[in-house]
Amino acid sequence: MLRLRRASAAFPPDVQVLAVRCEWLAEPRAQRLTPLTLVTVGALGDLPRLMLRSGQ
């Protein structure tokens, strides 16, 4: 997680950083971890639904 936060700090503050973590059969979820949003998917089919939900 520390590496993700450090990498996201390289972007300007007006850029929304999104990290996608794939973990087989994981419960799909999105969580805000300033300064990035981490999306976890258990299957590729979970990603579109999470992207729509996190964009609201």
PDB file with one MODEL, atoms N, CA, C and O in Angstrom:
MODEL        1
ATOM      1  N   MET A   1       0.822  -1.188   0.000  1.00  0.00           N
ATOM      2  CA  MET A   1       0.000   0.000   0.000  1.00  0.00           C
ATOM      3  C   MET A   1       0.870   1.257   0.000  1.00  0.00           C
ATOM      4  O   MET A   1       0.541   2.249  -0.651  1.00  0.00           O
ATOM      5  N   LEU A   2       1.958   1.206   0.720  1.00  0.00           N
ATOM      6  CA  LEU A   2       2.861   2.352   0.781  1.00  0.00           C
ATOM      7  C   LEU A   2       3.410   2.685  -0.606  1.00  0.00           C
ATOM      8  O   LEU A   2       3.521   3.856  -0.969  1.00  0.00           O
ATOM      9  N   ARG A   3       3.749   1.661  -1.373  1.00  0.00           N
ATOM     10  CA  ARG A   3       4.261   1.892  -2.735  1.00  0.00           C
ATOM     11  C   ARG A   3       3.215   2.551  -3.615  1.00  0.00           C
ATOM     12  O   ARG A   3       3.545   3.416  -4.425  1.00  0.00           O
ATOM     13  N   LEU A   4       1.956   2.156  -3.468  1.00  0.00           N
ATOM     14  CA  LEU A   4       0.884   2.776  -4.251  1.00  0.00           C
ATOM     15  C   LEU A   4       0.719   4.247  -3.893  1.00  0.00           C
ATOM     16  O   LEU A   4       0.566   5.094  -4.774  1.00  0.00           O
ATOM     17  N   ARG A   5       0.751   4.546  -2.609  1.00  0.00           N
ATOM     18  CA  ARG A   5       0.610   5.944  -2.179  1.00  0.00           C
ATOM     19  C   ARG A   5       1.769   6.799  -2.661  1.00  0.00           C
ATOM     20  O   ARG A   5       1.574   7.939  -3.084  1.00  0.00           O
ATOM     21  N   ARG A   6       2.968   6.252  -2.598  1.00  0.00           N
ATOM     22  CA  ARG A   6       4.131   6.996  -3.092  1.00  0.00           C
ATOM     23  C   ARG A   6       4.027   7.240  -4.593  1.00  0.00           C
ATOM     24  O   ARG A   6       4.314   8.341  -5.064  1.00  0.00           O
ATOM     25  N   ALA A   7       3.621   6.227  -5.340  1.00  0.00           N
ATOM     26  CA  ALA A   7       3.488   6.379  -6.786  1.00  0.00           C
ATOM     27  C   ALA A   7       2.419   7.404  -7.128  1.00  0.00           C
ATOM     28  O   ALA A   7       2.596   8.187  -8.061  1.00  0.00           O
ATOM     29  N   SER A   8       1.325   7.415  -6.400  1.00  0.00           N
ATOM     30  CA  SER A   8       0.245   8.357  -6.700  1.00  0.00           C
ATOM     31  C   SER A   8       0.638   9.790  -6.361  1.00  0.00           C
ATOM     32  O   SER A   8       0.079  10.735  -6.917  1.00  0.00           O
ATOM     33  N   ALA A   9       1.591   9.954  -5.457  1.00  0.00           N
ATOM     34  CA  ALA A   9       2.045  11.301  -5.087  1.00  0.00           C
ATOM     35  C   ALA A   9       2.797  11.981  -6.224  1.00  0.00           C
ATOM     36  O   ALA A   9       2.991  13.196  -6.194  1.00  0.00           O
ATOM     37  N   ALA A  10       3.221  11.218  -7.219  1.00  0.00           N
ATOM     38  CA  ALA A  10       3.944  11.787  -8.360  1.00  0.00           C
ATOM     39  C   ALA A  10       3.016  12.559  -9.304  1.00  0.00           C
ATOM     40  O   ALA A  10       3.488  13.308 -10.160  1.00  0.00           O
ATOM     41  N   PHE A  11       1.710  12.379  -9.153  1.00  0.00           N
ATOM     42  CA  PHE A  11       0.748  13.051 -10.023  1.00  0.00           C
ATOM     43  C   PHE A  11       0.315  14.382  -9.416  1.00  0.00           C
ATOM     44  O   PHE A  11       0.300  14.536  -8.195  1.00  0.00           O
ATOM     45  N   PRO A  12      -0.037  15.344 -10.272  1.00  0.00           N
ATOM     46  CA  PRO A  12      -0.528  16.628  -9.751  1.00  0.00           C
ATOM     47  C   PRO A  12      -1.827  16.426  -8.961  1.00  0.00           C
ATOM     48  O   PRO A  12      -2.528  15.437  -9.174  1.00  0.00           O
ATOM     49  N   PRO A  13      -2.151  17.345  -8.060  1.00  0.00           N
ATOM     50  CA  PRO A  13      -3.334  17.180  -7.205  1.00  0.00           C
ATOM     51  C   PRO A  13      -4.655  17.140  -7.964  1.00  0.00           C
ATOM     52  O   PRO A  13      -5.644  16.621  -7.446  1.00  0.00           O
ATOM     53  N   ASP A  14      -4.689  17.676  -9.181  1.00  0.00           N
ATOM     54  CA  ASP A  14      -5.944  17.668  -9.938  1.00  0.00           C
ATOM     55  C   ASP A  14      -6.167  16.369 -10.721  1.00  0.00           C
ATOM     56  O   ASP A  14      -7.155  16.250 -11.446  1.00  0.00           O
ATOM     57  N   VAL A  15      -5.259  15.396 -10.583  1.00  0.00           N
ATOM     58  CA  VAL A  15      -5.387  14.103 -11.247  1.00  0.00           C
ATOM     59  C   VAL A  15      -5.961  13.096 -10.255  1.00  0.00           C
ATOM     60  O   VAL A  15      -5.466  12.959  -9.137  1.00  0.00           O
ATOM     61  N   GLN A  16      -7.006  12.400 -10.677  1.00  0.00           N
ATOM     62  CA  GLN A  16      -7.588  11.363  -9.823  1.00  0.00           C
ATOM     63  C   GLN A  16      -6.892  10.040 -10.135  1.00  0.00           C
ATOM     64  O   GLN A  16      -6.983   9.535 -11.254  1.00  0.00           O
ATOM     65  N   VAL A  17      -6.207   9.488  -9.158  1.00  0.00           N
ATOM     66  CA  VAL A  17      -5.440   8.255  -9.338  1.00  0.00           C
ATOM     67  C   VAL A  17      -6.295   7.064  -8.924  1.00  0.00           C
ATOM     68  O   VAL A  17      -6.900   7.055  -7.851  1.00  0.00           O
ATOM     69  N   LEU A  18      -6.334   6.065  -9.790  1.00  0.00           N
ATOM     70  CA  LEU A  18      -7.115   4.860  -9.538  1.00  0.00           C
ATOM     71  C   LEU A  18      -6.192   3.659  -9.654  1.00  0.00           C
ATOM     72  O   LEU A  18      -5.524   3.487 -10.674  1.00  0.00           O
ATOM     73  N   ALA A  19      -6.145   2.830  -8.627  1.00  0.00           N
ATOM     74  CA  ALA A  19      -5.377   1.589  -8.648  1.00  0.00           C
ATOM     75  C   ALA A  19      -6.362   0.436  -8.667  1.00  0.00           C
ATOM     76  O   ALA A  19      -7.349   0.442  -7.932  1.00  0.00           O
ATOM     77  N   VAL A  20      -6.096  -0.548  -9.502  1.00  0.00           N
ATOM     78  CA  VAL A  20      -6.958  -1.725  -9.597  1.00  0.00           C
ATOM     79  C   VAL A  20      -6.168  -2.929  -9.106  1.00  0.00           C
ATOM     80  O   VAL A  20      -5.089  -3.235  -9.614  1.00  0.00           O
ATOM     81  N   ARG A  21      -6.723  -3.598  -8.114  1.00  0.00           N
ATOM     82  CA  ARG A  21      -6.107  -4.809  -7.567  1.00  0.00           C
ATOM     83  C   ARG A  21      -6.991  -5.990  -7.920  1.00  0.00           C
ATOM     84  O   ARG A  21      -8.192  -5.979  -7.651  1.00  0.00           O
ATOM     85  N   CYS A  22      -6.398  -6.999  -8.519  1.00  0.00           N
ATOM     86  CA  CYS A  22      -7.129  -8.214  -8.878  1.00  0.00           C
ATOM     87  C   CYS A  22      -6.758  -9.313  -7.891  1.00  0.00           C
ATOM     88  O   CYS A  22      -5.593  -9.680  -7.740  1.00  0.00           O
ATOM     89  N   GLU A  23      -7.773  -9.818  -7.236  1.00  0.00           N
ATOM     90  CA  GLU A  23      -7.586 -10.901  -6.272  1.00  0.00           C
ATOM     91  C   GLU A  23      -8.684 -11.909  -6.534  1.00  0.00           C
ATOM     92  O   GLU A  23      -9.860 -11.615  -6.322  1.00  0.00           O
ATOM     93  N   TRP A  24      -8.323 -13.073  -6.984  1.00  0.00           N
ATOM     94  CA  TRP A  24      -9.280 -14.069  -7.433  1.00  0.00           C
ATOM     95  C   TRP A  24     -10.360 -14.329  -6.389  1.00  0.00           C
ATOM     96  O   TRP A  24     -10.066 -14.658  -5.239  1.00  0.00           O
ATOM     97  N   LEU A  25     -11.605 -14.177  -6.806  1.00  0.00           N
ATOM     98  CA  LEU A  25     -12.809 -14.403  -6.012  1.00  0.00           C
ATOM     99  C   LEU A  25     -12.979 -13.428  -4.839  1.00  0.00           C
ATOM    100  O   LEU A  25     -13.769 -13.686  -3.930  1.00  0.00           O
ATOM    101  N   ALA A  26     -12.252 -12.324  -4.856  1.00  0.00           N
ATOM    102  CA  ALA A  26     -12.408 -11.314  -3.802  1.00  0.00           C
ATOM    103  C   ALA A  26     -13.745 -10.607  -3.955  1.00  0.00           C
ATOM    104  O   ALA A  26     -14.290 -10.518  -5.055  1.00  0.00           O
ATOM    105  N   GLU A  27     -14.259 -10.113  -2.861  1.00  0.00           N
ATOM    106  CA  GLU A  27     -15.490  -9.318  -2.887  1.00  0.00           C
ATOM    107  C   GLU A  27     -15.174  -7.975  -3.547  1.00  0.00           C
ATOM    108  O   GLU A  27     -14.264  -7.275  -3.102  1.00  0.00           O
ATOM    109  N   PRO A  28     -15.907  -7.603  -4.599  1.00  0.00           N
ATOM    110  CA  PRO A  28     -15.635  -6.325  -5.268  1.00  0.00           C
ATOM    111  C   PRO A  28     -15.860  -5.152  -4.317  1.00  0.00           C
ATOM    112  O   PRO A  28     -16.858  -5.100  -3.598  1.00  0.00           O
ATOM    113  N   ARG A  29     -14.910  -4.209  -4.328  1.00  0.00           N
ATOM    114  CA  ARG A  29     -15.066  -3.031  -3.478  1.00  0.00           C
ATOM    115  C   ARG A  29     -14.178  -1.905  -3.989  1.00  0.00           C
ATOM    116  O   ARG A  29     -13.188  -2.125  -4.687  1.00  0.00           O
ATOM    117  N   ALA A  30     -14.563  -0.709  -3.621  1.00  0.00           N
ATOM    118  CA  ALA A  30     -13.770   0.485  -3.912  1.00  0.00           C
ATOM    119  C   ALA A  30     -13.571   1.217  -2.597  1.00  0.00           C
ATOM    120  O   ALA A  30     -14.508   1.375  -1.815  1.00  0.00           O
ATOM    121  N   GLN A  31     -12.348   1.660  -2.358  1.00  0.00           N
ATOM    122  CA  GLN A  31     -12.081   2.394  -1.131  1.00  0.00           C
ATOM    123  C   GLN A  31     -11.163   3.570  -1.425  1.00  0.00           C
ATOM    124  O   GLN A  31     -10.216   3.471  -2.205  1.00  0.00           O
ATOM    125  N   ARG A  32     -11.474   4.678  -0.780  1.00  0.00           N
ATOM    126  CA  ARG A  32     -10.686   5.900  -0.933  1.00  0.00           C
ATOM    127  C   ARG A  32      -9.537   5.862   0.060  1.00  0.00           C
ATOM    128  O   ARG A  32      -9.757   5.824   1.270  1.00  0.00           O
ATOM    129  N   LEU A  33      -8.322   5.872  -0.445  1.00  0.00           N
ATOM    130  CA  LEU A  33      -7.114   5.887   0.372  1.00  0.00           C
ATOM    131  C   LEU A  33      -6.287   7.079  -0.089  1.00  0.00           C
ATOM    132  O   LEU A  33      -5.405   6.953  -0.938  1.00  0.00           O
ATOM    133  N   THR A  34      -6.584   8.213   0.476  1.00  0.00           N
ATOM    134  CA  THR A  34      -5.982   9.452   0.024  1.00  0.00           C
ATOM    135  C   THR A  34      -4.485   9.267  -0.195  1.00  0.00           C
ATOM    136  O   THR A  34      -3.794   8.818   0.719  1.00  0.00           O
ATOM    137  N   PRO A  35      -3.969   9.589  -1.353  1.00  0.00           N
ATOM    138  CA  PRO A  35      -4.541  10.370  -2.449  1.00  0.00           C
ATOM    139  C   PRO A  35      -5.025   9.517  -3.624  1.00  0.00           C
ATOM    140  O   PRO A  35      -5.044  10.008  -4.753  1.00  0.00           O
ATOM    141  N   LEU A  36      -5.415   8.269  -3.404  1.00  0.00           N
ATOM    142  CA  LEU A  36      -5.853   7.440  -4.516  1.00  0.00           C
ATOM    143  C   LEU A  36      -7.112   6.673  -4.145  1.00  0.00           C
ATOM    144  O   LEU A  36      -7.503   6.608  -2.980  1.00  0.00           O
ATOM    145  N   THR A  37      -7.734   6.094  -5.161  1.00  0.00           N
ATOM    146  CA  THR A  37      -8.862   5.191  -4.959  1.00  0.00           C
ATOM    147  C   THR A  37      -8.393   3.799  -5.348  1.00  0.00           C
ATOM    148  O   THR A  37      -7.847   3.606  -6.435  1.00  0.00           O
ATOM    149  N   LEU A  38      -8.602   2.829  -4.468  1.00  0.00           N
ATOM    150  CA  LEU A  38      -8.215   1.450  -4.721  1.00  0.00           C
ATOM    151  C   LEU A  38      -9.472   0.636  -5.004  1.00  0.00           C
ATOM    152  O   LEU A  38     -10.400   0.601  -4.196  1.00  0.00           O
ATOM    153  N   VAL A  39      -9.486  -0.012  -6.155  1.00  0.00           N
ATOM    154  CA  VAL A  39     -10.605  -0.860  -6.552  1.00  0.00           C
ATOM    155  C   VAL A  39     -10.098  -2.296  -6.530  1.00  0.00           C
ATOM    156  O   VAL A  39      -9.085  -2.610  -7.155  1.00  0.00           O
ATOM    157  N   THR A  40     -10.798  -3.162  -5.813  1.00  0.00           N
ATOM    158  CA  THR A  40     -10.453  -4.581  -5.760  1.00  0.00           C
ATOM    159  C   THR A  40     -11.529  -5.363  -6.484  1.00  0.00           C
ATOM    160  O   THR A  40     -12.718  -5.192  -6.215  1.00  0.00           O
ATOM    161  N   VAL A  41     -11.112  -6.222  -7.403  1.00  0.00           N
ATOM    162  CA  VAL A  41     -12.065  -7.051  -8.145  1.00  0.00           C
ATOM    163  C   VAL A  41     -11.661  -8.514  -8.012  1.00  0.00           C
ATOM    164  O   VAL A  41     -10.478  -8.847  -7.956  1.00  0.00           O
ATOM    165  N   GLY A  42     -12.661  -9.372  -7.964  1.00  0.00           N
ATOM    166  CA  GLY A  42     -12.426 -10.808  -7.905  1.00  0.00           C
ATOM    167  C   GLY A  42     -12.537 -11.466  -9.259  1.00  0.00           C
ATOM    168  O   GLY A  42     -12.089 -12.596  -9.456  1.00  0.00           O
ATOM    169  N   ALA A  43     -13.143 -10.745 -10.198  1.00  0.00           N
ATOM    170  CA  ALA A  43     -13.296 -11.214 -11.572  1.00  0.00           C
ATOM    171  C   ALA A  43     -13.386  -9.992 -12.478  1.00  0.00           C
ATOM    172  O   ALA A  43     -13.859  -8.935 -12.060  1.00  0.00           O
ATOM    173  N   LEU A  44     -12.942 -10.137 -13.686  1.00  0.00           N
ATOM    174  CA  LEU A  44     -12.923  -9.005 -14.609  1.00  0.00           C
ATOM    175  C   LEU A  44     -14.312  -8.405 -14.804  1.00  0.00           C
ATOM    176  O   LEU A  44     -14.439  -7.199 -15.013  1.00  0.00           O
ATOM    177  N   GLY A  45     -15.336  -9.221 -14.740  1.00  0.00           N
ATOM    178  CA  GLY A  45     -16.705  -8.738 -14.902  1.00  0.00           C
ATOM    179  C   GLY A  45     -17.159  -7.785 -13.804  1.00  0.00           C
ATOM    180  O   GLY A  45     -18.145  -7.071 -13.983  1.00  0.00           O
ATOM    181  N   ASP A  46     -16.457  -7.759 -12.665  1.00  0.00           N
ATOM    182  CA  ASP A  46     -16.791  -6.849 -11.567  1.00  0.00           C
ATOM    183  C   ASP A  46     -16.383  -5.406 -11.850  1.00  0.00           C
ATOM    184  O   ASP A  46     -16.961  -4.472 -11.294  1.00  0.00           O
ATOM    185  N   LEU A  47     -15.393  -5.228 -12.710  1.00  0.00           N
ATOM    186  CA  LEU A  47     -14.811  -3.906 -12.906  1.00  0.00           C
ATOM    187  C   LEU A  47     -15.785  -2.857 -13.446  1.00  0.00           C
ATOM    188  O   LEU A  47     -15.816  -1.757 -12.895  1.00  0.00           O
ATOM    189  N   PRO A  48     -16.579  -3.121 -14.481  1.00  0.00           N
ATOM    190  CA  PRO A  48     -17.479  -2.069 -14.980  1.00  0.00           C
ATOM    191  C   PRO A  48     -18.465  -1.565 -13.926  1.00  0.00           C
ATOM    192  O   PRO A  48     -18.725  -0.364 -13.843  1.00  0.00           O
ATOM    193  N   ARG A  49     -19.004  -2.460 -13.135  1.00  0.00           N
ATOM    194  CA  ARG A  49     -19.967  -2.065 -12.098  1.00  0.00           C
ATOM    195  C   ARG A  49     -19.299  -1.176 -11.043  1.00  0.00           C
ATOM    196  O   ARG A  49     -19.876  -0.181 -10.604  1.00  0.00           O
ATOM    197  N   LEU A  50     -18.094  -1.541 -10.649  1.00  0.00           N
ATOM    198  CA  LEU A  50     -17.381  -0.738  -9.655  1.00  0.00           C
ATOM    199  C   LEU A  50     -16.985   0.622 -10.212  1.00  0.00           C
ATOM    200  O   LEU A  50     -17.020   1.622  -9.495  1.00  0.00           O
ATOM    201  N   MET A  51     -16.613   0.665 -11.475  1.00  0.00           N
ATOM    202  CA  MET A  51     -16.231   1.933 -12.087  1.00  0.00           C
ATOM    203  C   MET A  51     -17.432   2.876 -12.116  1.00  0.00           C
ATOM    204  O   MET A  51     -17.288   4.069 -11.850  1.00  0.00           O
ATOM    205  N   LEU A  52     -18.599   2.359 -12.432  1.00  0.00           N
ATOM    206  CA  LEU A  52     -19.812   3.188 -12.443  1.00  0.00           C
ATOM    207  C   LEU A  52     -20.144   3.666 -11.031  1.00  0.00           C
ATOM    208  O   LEU A  52     -20.476   4.834 -10.829  1.00  0.00           O
ATOM    209  N   ARG A  53     -20.054   2.775 -10.073  1.00  0.00           N
ATOM    210  CA  ARG A  53     -20.386   3.108  -8.678  1.00  0.00           C
ATOM    211  C   ARG A  53     -19.404   4.118  -8.092  1.00  0.00           C
ATOM    212  O   ARG A  53     -19.819   5.034  -7.382  1.00  0.00           O
ATOM    213  N   SER A  54     -18.113   3.969  -8.376  1.00  0.00           N
ATOM    214  CA  SER A  54     -17.130   4.888  -7.811  1.00  0.00           C
ATOM    215  C   SER A  54     -17.147   6.243  -8.494  1.00  0.00           C
ATOM    216  O   SER A  54     -16.635   7.217  -7.943  1.00  0.00           O
ATOM    217  N   GLY A  55     -17.725   6.324  -9.681  1.00  0.00           N
ATOM    218  CA  GLY A  55     -17.814   7.595 -10.399  1.00  0.00           C
ATOM    219  C   GLY A  55     -18.991   8.455  -9.970  1.00  0.00           C
ATOM    220  O   GLY A  55     -19.093   9.609 -10.388  1.00  0.00           O
ATOM    221  N   GLN A  56     -19.866   7.926  -9.161  1.00  0.00           N
ATOM    222  CA  GLN A  56     -21.060   8.681  -8.730  1.00  0.00           C
ATOM    223  C   GLN A  56     -20.753   9.607  -7.601  1.00  0.00           C
ATOM    224  O   GLN A  56     -21.641  10.312  -7.122  1.00  0.00           O
TER     225      GLN A  56
ENDMDL
END
